Amino acid sequence: MNYSSRFFLYAPLGVFLALALGVSIHWWLAASAFSDRLAKWNGHEIAPGVTMQFASRTISGFPFSMDTVMQDVSFRIATPHGPTEWRSEHFAMHALTYGRDETIFEAAGKQELRWTRDGGTVRDLVFAVGSLHASAIQDAHGLARFDLDIVGFGSRAFTAQRLQFHTRKESNKLDLVVVIDNLVPPRGSCDGLGVTNAALKGTLSQAKMIAPLLEGKQRWEDVISAWRTANGRLSPSEIPFAPASRLQSALPALRAEDVVGVSGLIKTVCNGPH
């Protein structure tokens, strides 16, 4: 065997080993950096006014993905009259170490929403889901797209076969879509409101005022206040279920706890705005 034939035999193997070594080093550095970041975030703010806490974490996915599984996770958002908190028994994040900046989220086990109304009254909503998946795509200017898909939602406030929420940033607006499949409120709370295969579509104007929130630089209440001052509006383009007129009139009057509480939103739609 001459030197030229040896070169063609060993060169591809050498290139493969070099690439494998480079990918391995890149993953371990990324995993180590992310693990350190999670440790610093635990119990502290991950964005202005947003605190994350978890009991334990594991990171896997070598060599091309970053799979993070956490137990007993909570996300708390500060509001002027008290915190709003979501707790999940099991929570996972999945992202590729190469390619576009997209993260897939999953939640399982017992779920709980807890929020504080005006006057300090604390409310909570315990619910279960068949599956809860979400995805977030980021660009150079922060969050560019977010999608949430919940299958088999069950709670005291209402049940639903499927719930979806989608938002996409485009120019100076945010496109919003809410999809509802077989939503049934508790018996006697709002007879006839059951929703089947409905999609509420709308556009949020003055999206540039929302940019600091999408970039994780300002508290949500400060951003919303600036957005309202700039005459930002949520313009529903399609409300395919009754009573549509009540929902349109209720949108400007809805408070954060109404939206988070869900049951408050249903009550508002049934009886009109506060």
C-alpha angles and dihedrals in degrees: 000000000000127000095260093056090047090053093054089047099049102029096073090046090050092050091049093050091047091051092047091050091048093050091048094050091046092052095047092048091048093046092048092049092048092047090052090048091052091050090054092046096050106110093358139088117287089183132004107299095359120107127187127198132175139172099222143350140198128192124205139142101111125206111010106013138049110222114183121185119189133184128217096005126181133186116197125193119197116228131181092257101035144311128303112210137186118197125193127186093211126020132175138184125198127191137159118243088219132041130029122358099258127144126193118208129199132183130190140167125034115359126195135184118197125180139168121234127205109293094034099278110153118215129184139193121200114197143165130217135198088217136345119197130169136171133199126196119195131195133181090290099049130260110016101172138008128187128185125187122182121182122192103010115188129178144129091264097055145322128232135182092215138358126188134182124187131178129177129184114226124169108306097342142067119224113214130193127182117188120195125188121186100339113180122184121211114285113274097013098096114349114208097019094109109132126209125188097341129157121197111200128188147150129236109214126208091037091168087073089057092052096094089057093049089049092049094239104117139036114266095237091054091049093048091048091053090045092054091047088055089055093253113176140191105223114192110213096183131021105169100181137067136288088035096151091056092050092050092051091045097053097080091048098047116117127208093256091053092057094042093045094052090192087067089053091051090049091049092051091048098046104023129250122322 
